[in-house]
Amino acid sequence: MKTTLTPVARASAAAAGRLSGFSARTTARLPSTLLRTSVTGPSLTFTRHKSGPYGYTQAKALVFSRFGEPADVLSVHQHSISPSLPDGSVLIRAVAVPVNPADVNTIQGTYGVKPKFSPLLGTAEPSVIPGNEGCFEVLSVGGNVQGLKKGDWVIPATTGFGTLRTHALVEDAEKKLFKVGGEKGKEGLTPLQVATVSVNPCSGYRMLRDYVDLVKLSVDGFAKGTASGGAWFLQNGANSGVGRAAIQLGKLWGLRSINVVRERDTPEKTEELKNELKELGATVVVTETEFLDRSFTQRLKDEWTNDGKDPLMLGLNCVGGKNAAQIVRSLSPKGVMVTYGGMSRQSFPFPTGPQIFKRLRFEGFWLSEWGKENPEEKKRMINEILEMMREGKFKAAPAQEVTWNWDTEEKVLKDAVQGTLEGFRSGKGVFVFGET
């Protein structure tokens, strides 16, 4: 289906020169105009006073046409979206969009799946919009759209959406977008909570549920009278978004956790981080130095696992290298190590002895593929986590907010993406959209 331009719109498009579009549909590039935004309450409500000549919405996106460092290859692309929406389509506006390490890896060309560069964005060279996660508001809906309405908050239903943009025309919207919060909608939720729910919390949820039945292990242990508490799990990268999610979910499900973090610049800052994670629900927090010390496996028995009577059956690894090797040494027989990242960029050889004599299992977790295979369960899980947030039982990870207005300089946006993989950040980088 092609968008039909009126004679007046075609004349304006011809005067503006090249046609450009965002979703494989032809829209006219028209002069940009000022867009004002009003923000009220904990939920952001947007009042669009003026979009452009003939109702065209002016939009911007971060794009790249070759792989490399974000600061080198990203650029801002401006385009226009027609007010004539095809059937089944919606126009959405970004409210808050986080930048995850996988987004940076995609730009660098090192991620597990490489995106296809497309000429349909109207850029000088075929390009891609990065970003997989975000909170968007529905501005208008086309014909035959039943489940979405103006004002709804939505998130992408699958990865590869391209979220680092101000607006998007989404075709087949009810399959590509997921309405937030079910019947309750966005009530009681913040843009940050919604924008960051579908990657890190979901990863923590699935890894705690899908590889070892820790809840059953807890129940069995209490029934036998051998357990001193809920089942244990161990994780490195505990201060990450996934780590914080696992801590909170584990606490809610009656589990106990041993959490490994890197030392901060001073002992005081390290202790402050430990206390912060304990307030979230962490049972034990140790530094990487403590964890890698030869005495750790003995400490594990003496201090926490009741001389090994409380088995440690699950380890979550996002670091690799020596850190992952210590997880292997710490696991009980028939335990499982699940790897979902490799932040140290150090290889980890699968050790033969533990595989044979401890009968350990090694698994890899990739949320994107899991989501493709389980779309309905993904929706159910997201709504469950959002309900925990609504009830105050689950906290979103700390964020470094970067305001994205219409006149925000390109360098500010590029630097925010580039800084995602820097160490010791105070929080995940999140674009918060103002006047766009």
ZICOR-V689734 format. One record per helix or strand of 2 or more residues. SS is the DSSP state (A for helix, B for strand). FROM is the first residue (numbers start at 0). LEN is the number of residues. Records with the same first field share a line. If there is no record, write none. Layout:
SS = FROM-LEN + FROM-LEN
This chain:
A = 6-10 + 52-3 + 69-4 + 100-8 + 118-3 + 172-4 + 181-3 + 190-5 + 196-14 + 213-11 + 240-12 + 266-14 + 287-5 + 295-9 + 320-10 + 351-6 + 366-7 + 374-16 + 409-12
B = 56-8 + 74-7 + 89-9 + 126-2 + 134-7 + 152-4 + 166-4 + 176-3 + 231-4 + 255-6 + 283-4 + 311-6 + 335-4 + 360-4 + 398-6 + 427-6
